[in-house]
Amino acid sequence: MHDNIRVYLLDDHPLVLEGLKNRLDAEPGIEVLHTFTDPREFIAQAELMCPDVVLMDISLPHTDGFQLARQLKERYGNSLKIILLSGYTYEEFYYKAYKIGVHAYLSKQASYAKIINAIKQSVLGHILIPENIGAAQGSPDALTPAEREVLQLLAKEKTNKEISLELAISQRTVEYHLNSINQKFEVKTRIGAIVKGFELGLLSFLKEE
């Protein structure tokens, strides 16, 4: 167990990296392990030092942040928290990022305070959805009270077993609720259900401040 949140920074602009590193290193509880301008070097080093969070631009040489984020999620799952920085604030970019499973998608104009908050919240398992994502069609009343409880725990990255223990129900019942949530939300994945929950305001307590 490490006292500090260990962070990797990935951006092809050295000045941006230097500014971020200096500010994050000055924040108690956060330690920047390494900075990278080349994603290929980052991939080679990621397994050696096992960071908790990677903060990276989506515009990168040799690849793009979405593709790299997808590769990282497939390899590390939720053990590595991913925060994307971008100059693009199109809604389709937000949706694409959160469907991959990132914990935050921030504008490059975001304050250091917001970036620091995103890092700390991501380690707690929270997914930060920007306020400017439009509301989804549909009704938040579509879910039963039990399904809402399951969705809340799902957004906290609880496993089916952990949800069953916390709600005192069987894992089969948890699976039933998850299937029902997915059908009502017309999604196929857990992260899709979480994103839809944010859109409908069911998980607004985890939205960016």
PAZAPA-4460 file (N, C-alpha, C; in steps of 0.05 Angstrom, whole numbers, plus 32768, in hexadecimal, padded with zeros to 4 digits):
% residues 209
    n_x    n_y    n_z   ca_x   ca_y   ca_z    c_x    c_y    c_z   seq   type   mol
   8011   7FE8   8000   8000   8000   8000   8012   8019   8000     1      M     A
   800C   802C   7FEE   801C   8044   7FEC   800D   805B   7FF8     2      H     A
   801B   806D   8006   800F   8084   8012   8006   8098   7FFD     3      D     A
   8017   809C   7FE9   8011   80AF   7FD4   8002   80A3   7FBC     4      N     A
   7FF2   80B3   7FAF   7FE6   80AB   7F95   7FFC   80AE   7F80     5      I     A
   8002   8098   7F73   8018   8098   7F60   800D   809D   7F44     6      R     A
   8018   80B2   7F37   800C   80BB   7F1E   8021   80BB   7F07     7      V     A
   8018   80B3   7EF0   8027   80B5   7ED7   801A   80CB   7EC6     8      Y     A
   802A   80DC   7EBA   8020   80F1   7EA8   8029   80EB   7E8C     9      L     A
   8016   80EE   7E79   801C   80E8   7E5D   8011   80FF   7E4C    10      L     A
   8023   810E   7E3F   801B   8124   7E2E   8033   812A   7E1B    11      D     A
   802E   8130   7E02   8044   8135   7DF0   804D   8152   7DF0    12      D     A
   8044   8161   7E04   804D   817D   7E07   805D   817F   7E21    13      H     A
   8077   8181   7E1F   8089   8182   7E36   8082   8198   7E4A    14      P     A
   8079   81AF   7E41   8073   81C5   7E53   805A   81BE   7E63    15      L     A
   8046   81B1   7E57   802E   81A9   7E65   8036   8194   7E7B    16      V     A
   8047   8181   7E73   804F   816D   7E86   805E   817A   7E9E    17      L     A
   806F   818C   7E98   807F   8199   7EAE   806D   81A8   7EC1    18      E     A
   805A   81B7   7EB6   8047   81C5   7EC7   8036   81B3   7ED8    19      G     A
   802C   819D   7ECC   801C   818A   7EDC   802C   817C   7EF1    20      L     A
   8044   8174   7EEA   8055   8166   7EFD   805C   8177   7F15    21      K     A
   8063   8190   7F10   806A   81A2   7F25   8053   81A7   7F38    22      N     A
   803B   81AA   7F2D   8024   81B0   7F3E   801B   8197   7F4D    23      R     A
   801B   8180   7F40   8012   8167   7F4E   8026   815F   7F63    24      L     A
   8040   8162   7F5E   8054   815B   7F72   8052   816C   7F8B    25      D     A
   8047   8184   7F87   8043   8196   7F9E   802B   818F   7FAF    26      A     A
   801A   817D   7FA4   8001   8176   7FB2   8007   815E   7FC5    27      E     A
   8001   8162   7FDF   8005   814C   7FF2   7FF5   8133   7FEA    28      P     A
   8002   811C   7FEB   7FF4   8103   7FE6   7FF6   80FA   7FC8    29      G     A
   8002   810B   7FB7   8004   8104   7F9B   8022   8104   7F93    30      I     A
   802A   80F0   7F85   8046   80ED   7F7C   8046   80E7   7F5E    31      E     A
   8053   80F8   7F4E   8056   80F2   7F32   806E   80E0   7F2E    32      V     A
   8069   80C7   7F26   807F   80B4   7F23   808F   80BA   7F0A    33      L     A
   8082   80C2   7EF4   8090   80C5   7EDB   807F   80D6   7EC8    34      H     A
   808C   80E4   7EB6   807D   80F2   7EA0   8086   80E6   7E86    35      T     A
   8074   80E6   7E73   807A   80DA   7E58   806F   80EC   7E42    36      F     A
   807E   80ED   7E2D   8074   80FB   7E15   806D   80E7   7DFF    37      T     A
   8076   80CE   7E02   8072   80B9   7DEE   8062   80A2   7DFB    38      D     A
   804B   809C   7DF1   803A   8086   7DFC   8048   806B   7DFB    39      P     A
   805A   8067   7DE8   8068   804D   7DE7   807A   8049   7DFF    40      R     A
   8087   805F   7E07   8098   805D   7E1F   8087   8059   7E38    41      E     A
   8070   8067   7E38   805D   8064   7E4F   8055   8047   7E52    42      F     A
   804C   803A   7E3C   8043   801E   7E3D   8059   800C   7E48    43      I     A
   8072   8011   7E3F   8088   8001   7E47   808E   8004   7E65    44      A     A
   8088   801B   7E70   808F   8021   7E8C   8078   801B   7EA0    45      Q     A
   805F   801A   7E96   8048   8019   7EA7   8049   8001   7EBA    46      A     A
   8051   7FEA   7EB0   8051   7FD2   7EC1   8068   7FD2   7ED5    47      E     A
   807D   7FE2   7ED0   8094   7FE2   7EE2   808E   7FF0   7EFC    48      L     A
   807F   8006   7EFB   807B   8016   7F13   805F   8016   7F1D    49      M     A
   804C   800A   7F0D   8030   8007   7F16   8024   8020   7F22    50      C     A
   801F   8035   7F12   8013   804D   7F1C   7FF6   8048   7F24    51      P     A
   7FEB   805A   7F35   7FCF   8058   7F3C   7FBD   8067   7F28    52      D     A
   7FC8   807D   7F1D   7FB9   808E   7F0A   7FCB   8095   7EF3    53      V     A
   7FBF   8095   7EDB   7FCD   80A1   7EC4   7FBC   80B9   7EBA    54      V     A
   7FC9   80D0   7EB8   7FBC   80E8   7EAE   7FC8   80ED   7E92    55      L     A
   7FB7   80EC   7E7E   7FC2   80EE   7E63   7FB1   80FE   7E50    56      M     A
   7FBE   8109   7E3C   7FB1   8118   7E26   7FA5   8103   7E13    57      D     A
   7F90   810B   7E05   7F85   80F8   7DF1   7F92   80FB   7DD6    58      I     A
   7FA0   8112   7DD2   7FAF   8116   7DB8   7FCC   810E   7DBD    59      S     A
   7FD4   80F7   7DB3   7FEE   80EC   7DB8   7FFB   80E3   7D9E    60      L     A
   8016   80E3   7D9C   8023   80D8   7D85   8021   80B9   7D84    61      P     A
   801E   80AE   7D6D   801E   8091   7D69   8004   8083   7D71    62      H     A
   7FF3   8091   7D80   7FD9   8086   7D89   7FC8   809D   7D92    63      T     A
   7FB0   8097   7D9C   7FA0   80AB   7DA8   7F98   80A2   7DC4    64      D     A
   7F90   80B6   7DD4   7F8A   80B0   7DF0   7F73   809B   7DF4    65      G     A
   7F5F   809C   7DE2   7F4A   8089   7DE4   7F54   806C   7DE0    66      F     A
   7F64   8069   7DCB   7F6E   804E   7DC5   7F80   8044   7DDC    67      Q     A
   7F91   8056   7DE6   7FA3   804E   7DFC   7F93   8048   7E15    68      L     A
   7F7F   8059   7E1B   7F6F   8054   7E33   7F61   8039   7E31    69      A     A
   7F57   8032   7E19   7F4B   8018   7E16   7F5E   8001   7E1B    70      R     A
   7F77   8004   7E11   7F8B   7FF0   7E16   7F92   7FED   7E33    71      Q     A
   7F94   8004   7E41   7F9A   8003   7E5D   7F84   7FF6   7E6E    72      L     A
   7F6B   7FFC   7E67   7F54   7FF0   7E75   7F54   7FD2   7E71    73      K     A
   7F5A   7FC9   7E59   7F5B   7FAC   7E54   7F71   7F9F   7E63    74      E     A
   7F87   7FAD   7E67   7F9E   7FA1   7E74   7F9D   7FA3   7E92    75      R     A
   7F94   7FBA   7E9D   7F95   7FBE   7EBA   7F7A   7FC0   7EC7    76      Y     A
   7F65   7FC2   7EB8   7F4A   7FC4   7EC4   7F48   7FDD   7ED5    77      G     A
   7F3C   7FDA   7EED   7F38   7FF1   7EFE   7F50   7FF6   7F11    78      N     A
   7F65   7FE6   7F0F   7F7C   7FEB   7F20   7F8B   8004   7F18    79      S     A
   7F88   800C   7EFF   7F94   8025   7EF5   7F7E   8038   7EEE    80      L     A
   7F7D   804F   7EFB   7F69   8063   7EF6   7F73   8076   7EDF    81      K     A
   7F62   807B   7ECC   7F69   808B   7EB5   7F5A   80A6   7EB4    82      I     A
   7F69   80BB   7EB1   7F5E   80D6   7EAF   7F67   80E1   7E94    83      I     A
   7F55   80E9   7E83   7F5C   80F4   7E69   7F5A   8113   7E6A    84      L     A
   7F6D   8120   7E5E   7F6D   813C   7E5A   7F6A   8142   7E3C    85      L     A
   7F59   8155   7E36   7F55   815B   7E19   7F4D   8178   7E14    86      S     A
   7F54   8181   7DFD   7F4B   819C   7DF4   7F30   819A   7DE8    87      G     A
   7F25   8182   7DE4   7F0B   817E   7DD7   7EF6   8178   7DED    88      Y     A
   7EE0   8186   7DEB   7ECB   8182   7DFF   7EB1   817A   7DF2    89      T     A
   7EB3   816B   7DDC   7E9B   8161   7DCF   7E8E   814B   7DDF    90      Y     A
   7E73   814A   7DE0   7E66   8136   7DF0   7E6E   811A   7DE7    91      E     A
   7E71   8116   7DCD   7E77   80FB   7DC3   7E92   80F1   7DCD    92      E     A
   7EA4   8105   7DD2   7EBE   80FD   7DDE   7EBB   80F4   7DFA    93      F     A
   7EAA   8103   7E09   7EA5   80FB   7E25   7E99   80DE   7E26    94      Y     A
   7E85   80D9   7E16   7E78   80BF   7E16   7E8C   80A9   7E0E    95      Y     A
   7E9C   80AF   7DFA   7EB0   809B   7DF2   7EC3   8094   7E08    96      K     A
   7ECC   80A9   7E16   7EDF   80A5   7E2C   7ED3   8095   7E43    97      A     A
   7EBA   809C   7E4B   7EAF   808E   7E62   7EA6   8071   7E5B    98      Y     A
   7E9F   806C   7E42   7E99   8051   7E3A   7EB1   803F   7E3B    99      K     A
   7EC9   804B   7E37   7EE2   803C   7E39   7EE7   8035   7E56   100      I     A
   7EDF   8047   7E68   7EE3   8042   7E85   7EF5   8055   7E93   101      G     A
   7EFA   806D   7E87   7F0B   8080   7E95   7EFC   808B   7EAD   102      V     A
   7F0C   8096   7EC0   7F00   80A1   7ED8   7EFA   80BF   7ED7   103      H     A
   7F07   80CD   7EC4   7F01   80E9   7EC0   7F0B   80F1   7EA4   104      A     A
   7EFC   8104   7E98   7F03   8110   7E7F   7F02   812E   7E83   105      Y     A
   7F1A   813A   7E84   7F1C   8157   7E8B   7F25   8167   7E74   106      L     A
   7F1B   8180   7E72   7F25   8193   7E5F   7F41   819B   7E66   107      S     A
   7F51   81A2   7E52   7F6C   81AC   7E58   7F6B   81C7   7E65   108      K     A
   7F54   81D3   7E66   7F50   81ED   7E73   7F49   81E9   7E91   109      Q     A
   7F47   81D0   7E99   7F3F   81CA   7EB5   7F55   81D5   7EC8   110      A     A
   7F4C   81DE   7EDF   7F5E   81E8   7EF4   7F6E   81D1   7F00   111      S     A
   7F85   81D8   7F0C   7F94   81C3   7F1A   7F84   81B7   7F30   112      Y     A
   7F73   81C7   7F3D   7F62   81BD   7F53   7F4F   81A7   7F49   113      A     A
   7F44   81AB   7F31   7F32   8197   7F26   7F41   817E   7F1E   114      K     A
   7F59   8181   7F14   7F69   816A   7F0C   7F71   815A   7F25   115      I     A
   7F79   8168   7F3A   7F81   815B   7F53   7F69   814C   7F5F   116      I     A
   7F52   8159   7F5E   7F39   814C   7F68   7F33   8133   7F58   117      N     A
   7F36   8135   7F3E   7F31   811D   7F2D   7F43   8106   7F34   118      A     A
   7F5D   810C   7F39   7F70   80F7   7F40   7F67   80EA   7F5A   119      I     A
   7F61   80FA   7F6E   7F5A   80EF   7F89   7F3F   80E0   7F87   120      K     A
   7F2C   80EB   7F79   7F12   80DD   7F77   7F14   80C3   7F67   121      Q     A
   7F25   80C2   7F53   7F28   80AA   7F43   7F33   8093   7F54   122      S     A
   7F46   8099   7F65   7F52   8085   7F77   7F3D   807A   7F8A   123      V     A
   7F29   808A   7F91   7F14   8081   7FA2   7EFF   8071   7F93   124      L     A
   7F03   806F   7F78   7EF0   8060   7F68   7EDA   8070   7F5C   125      G     A
   7EDB   808A   7F5F   7EC6   809B   7F55   7ECB   80A2   7F37   126      H     A
   7EB5   80A4   7F28   7EB7   80AC   7F0C   7EAB   80C8   7F0A   127      I     A
   7EBA   80DB   7F00   7EB1   80F7   7EFF   7EA6   80FD   7EE4   128      L     A
   7E8D   8104   7EE3   7E7F   810B   7ECA   7E7C   8129   7EC9   129      I     A
   7E86   8136   7EB3   7E83   8153   7EB1   7E65   815C   7EB1   130      P     A
   7E60   8173   7EBC   7E45   817E   7EBE   7E39   8183   7EA3   131      E     A
   7E4A   8188   7E8E   7E3F   8191   7E75   7E37   817A   7E63   132      N     A
   7E38   8161   7E6D   7E2D   814B   7E5D   7E0F   814D   7E5E   133      I     A
   7E03   814C   7E47   7DE6   814F   7E45   7DD7   8139   7E53   134      G     A
   7DBE   8140   7E5A   7DAD   812C   7E67   7DA4   8117   7E53   135      A     A
   7DA2   80FF   7E5C   7D99   80E9   7E4A   7D7B   80E9   7E48   136      A     A
   7D71   80DE   7E33   7D55   80D9   7E31   7D4E   80C2   7E43   137      Q     A
   7D36   80C3   7E4D   7D2E   80AD   7E5F   7D28   80B8   7E7B   138      G     A
   7D1F   80A7   7E8D   7D18   80B0   7EA7   7D28   80A2   7EBC   139      S     A
   7D31   80B1   7ED1   7D40   80A4   7EE6   7D2E   8092   7EF7   140      P     A
   7D13   8095   7EF3   7D01   8084   7F02   7CFE   8068   7EF6   141      D     A
   7D0D   8063   7EE0   7D0C   8049   7ED3   7D16   8033   7EE5   142      A     A
   7D28   8039   7EF7   7D34   8025   7F08   7D24   8021   7F22   143      L     A
   7D24   8009   7F2C   7D18   8003   7F46   7D2B   800D   7F5C   144      T     A
   7D21   8010   7F75   7D33   8018   7F8A   7D4B   8005   7F8E   145      P     A
   7D46   7FEB   7F8A   7D5C   7FD8   7F8D   7D70   7FDB   7F77   146      A     A
   7D67   7FE1   7F5E   7D79   7FE5   7F48   7D89   7FFF   7F4C   147      E     A
   7D7D   8013   7F58   7D8C   802C   7F5E   7DA3   8026   7F71   148      R     A
   7D9D   8016   7F86   7DB2   800F   7F99   7DC9   8001   7F8C   149      E     A
   7DC2   7FEE   7F7A   7DD7   7FDF   7F6C   7DE7   7FF2   7F5A   150      V     A
   7DDA   8004   7F4D   7DE7   8017   7F3B   7DFA   8029   7F4B   151      L     A
   7DF1   8032   7F63   7E03   8043   7F73   7E1C   8034   7F7B   152      Q     A
   7E1A   801B   7F82   7E31   800B   7F8A   7E42   8004   7F72   153      L     A
   7E35   8001   7F5B   7E44   7FFC   7F42   7E56   8013   7F3C   154      L     A
   7E4C   802C   7F40   7E5B   8044   7F3A   7E73   8047   7F4D   155      A     A
   7E72   8039   7F64   7E89   8039   7F77   7E9C   8022   7F71   156      K     A
   7E99   8015   7F5A   7EAA   7FFF   7F51   7EA9   7FE6   7F63   157      E     A
   7E91   7FE2   7F6F   7E8D   7FCA   7F7F   7E89   7FB2   7F6C   158      K     A
   7E94   7F9B   7F74   7E90   7F83   7F64   7E74   7F77   7F6B   159      T     A
   7E6B   7F64   7F5A   7E51   7F58   7F60   7E50   7F4B   7F7C   160      N     A
   7E67   7F3F   7F84   7E68   7F33   7F9F   7E66   7F48   7FB4   161      K     A
   7E74   7F5E   7FB1   7E73   7F74   7FC5   7E57   7F80   7FC6   162      E     A
   7E4A   7F83   7FAF   7E2E   7F8E   7FAF   7E1B   7F7B   7FBD   163      I     A
   7E1E   7F61   7FB8   7E0D   7F4E   7FC5   7E10   7F4E   7FE3   164      S     A
   7E29   7F51   7FED   7E2E   7F52   800A   7E23   7F6B   8016   165      L     A
   7E26   7F82   8008   7E1E   7F9B   8013   7DFF   7F9D   8014   166      E     A
   7DF2   7F92   8000   7DD5   7F94   7FFF   7DC7   7F7B   800A   167      L     A
   7DD7   7F67   8013   7DCD   7F4E   801E   7DBA   7F40   800B   168      A     A
   7DC3   7F3E   7FF2   7DB4   7F2F   7FDD   7DC8   7F1C   7FCF   169      I     A
   7DBE   7F09   7FC1   7DCF   7EF6   7FB3   7DDD   7F02   7F9B   170      S     A
   7DF3   7EF7   7F93   7E00   7F01   7F7B   7DEF   7EFD   7F62   171      Q     A
   7DDE   7EE8   7F62   7DCC   7EE4   7F4C   7DB8   7EFB   7F4A   172      R     A
   7DAF   7F04   7F61   7D9C   7F1B   7F62   7DAA   7F34   7F58   173      T     A
   7DC3   7F38   7F60   7DD3   7F4F   7F56   7DD4   7F4E   7F37   174      V     A
   7DDB   7F36   7F2D   7DDC   7F33   7F0F   7DC2   7F39   7F02   175      E     A
   7DAC   7F31   7F0F   7D91   7F37   7F04   7D8D   7F55   7F03   176      Y     A
   7D94   7F63   7F19   7D90   7F80   7F19   7DA2   7F8D   7F04   177      H     A
   7DBB   7F84   7F01   7DCD   7F90   7EED   7DC2   7F8C   7ED1   178      L     A
   7DB7   7F75   7ECB   7DAC   7F6F   7EB1   7D94   7F81   7EAC   179      N     A
   7D84   7F85   7EC1   7D6C   7F96   7EBE   7D74   7FB3   7EBA   180      S     A
   7D88   7FBC   7EC8   7D92   7FD8   7EC5   7D9C   7FDC   7EA8   181      I     A
   7DAC   7FC9   7E9E   7DB7   7FCB   7E83   7DA1   7FCC   7E6E   182      N     A
   7D8C   7FBB   7E72   7D76   7FBB   7E5F   7D67   7FD5   7E5F   183      Q     A
   7D62   7FE0   7E77   7D53   7FF9   7E79   7D63   8010   7E6F   184      K     A
   7D7D   800F   7E72   7D8E   8025   7E69   7D97   8021   7E4C   185      F     A
   7D91   8009   7E41   7D99   8002   7E26   7DB8   8004   7E23   186      E     A
   7DC6   7FF8   7E36   7DE3   7FF7   7E35   7DEB   7FD9   7E39   187      V     A
   7E05   7FD4   7E34   7E0E   7FB9   7E35   7E24   7FB4   7E4A   188      K     A
   7E2F   7FCA   7E55   7E45   7FC6   7E68   7E40   7FD5   7E82   189      T     A
   7E50   7FCE   7E97   7E4D   7FDB   7EB1   7E53   7FF9   7EAE   190      R     A
   7E69   8000   7EA0   7E6F   801C   7E9D   7E5A   802B   7E8E   191      I     A
   7E4D   801D   7E7A   7E37   802A   7E6C   7E20   8030   7E7F   192      G     A
   7E1A   801E   7E91   7E05   8023   7EA5   7E0C   803B   7EB7   193      A     A
   7E26   803D   7EBF   7E2E   8053   7ED0   7E2B   806D   7EC2   194      I     A
   7E35   806E   7EA9   7E33   8087   7E99   7E15   808F   7E96   195      V     A
   7E04   807C   7E90   7DE8   8082   7E8D   7DDC   808C   7EA8   196      K     A
   7DE5   8080   7EBE   7DDC   8089   7ED8   7DE3   80A6   7EDD   197      G     A
   7DFB   80AE   7ED5   7E03   80CA   7ED8   7DF1   80DC   7EC7   198      F     A
   7DED   80D3   7EAE   7DDD   80E3   7E9C   7DC1   80E8   7EA7   199      E     A
   7DB6   80D4   7EB4   7D9B   80D6   7EBF   7D9A   80E3   7EDA   200      L     A
   7DB1   80EA   7EE5   7DB2   80F8   7EFF   7DB0   80E5   7F17   201      G     A
   7DB2   80CB   7F12   7DB1   80B8   7F28   7DCB   80B6   7F38   202      L     A
   7DE1   80C0   7F2C   7DFA   80BE   7F39   7E07   80DA   7F3B   203      L     A
   7DF7   80EE   7F3D   7E01   810A   7F3B   7E13   8111   7F52   204      S     A
   7E12   8102   7F68   7E23   8108   7F7F   7E40   8104   7F79   205      F     A
   7E46   80F7   7F63   7E62   80F2   7F5C   7E6B   8105   7F45   206      L     A
   7E5B   8118   7F3E   7E62   812A   7F28   7E78   813D   7F30   207      K     A
   7E86   8147   7F1C   7E9B   815A   7F21   7E91   8173   7F30   208      E     A
   7EA1   817D   7F42   7E9A   8195   7F50   7EA7   81AD   7F42   209      E     A
***
